[in-house]
Amino acid sequence: MRKKHPCCEVCGCDCELHVHHLISRCLYPQGALNVNNLLVLCQECHKKFHNNGIWASEWLMNHKSEQFNWVTETNKIIKNEQP
């Protein structure tokens, strides 16, 4: 993942990079390595994604629309599978 994205996908910083799961591995373990479920983020942007869901959703919708659509559809499937 970092070879494809050697810097933060939000701000372009190349330090302290993390791989962020858009849908938690706990909720969707089969998506742990799915590229649609992953973003490379610096530590600061990773904090933003965890602490500000509305901002994160808007950023994803505006900058990564295919991933946003995948997350939206996958979340619907997960909700339908829960008892």
Summary of the structure (lengths in Angstrom):
residues: 83
radius of gyration: 12.7
end to end distance: 33.6
largest distance: 42.0
contacts: 211
relative contact order: 0.19
helix: 52%
strand: 12%
